[in-house]
């Protein structure tokens, strides 16, 4: 008799798992496209590339020159003290 009871419990668990699977598979079909923007959206093709003005480019260039000069100064100071 005990074997029949165990088999009945297993069958009940299988039925519950099958119901859960059916519920989850219904959601999975709706979300199967994956992350990201769908192909063919208008926003992707209408975005414009930003342009930098000559004045802005010059300011960035000068700032980078100052940074590199400062880095060279600290690098030479560091090697002189290390010797």
Order of alpha helices (4+ residues) and beta strands (2+ residues): alpha-alpha-alpha
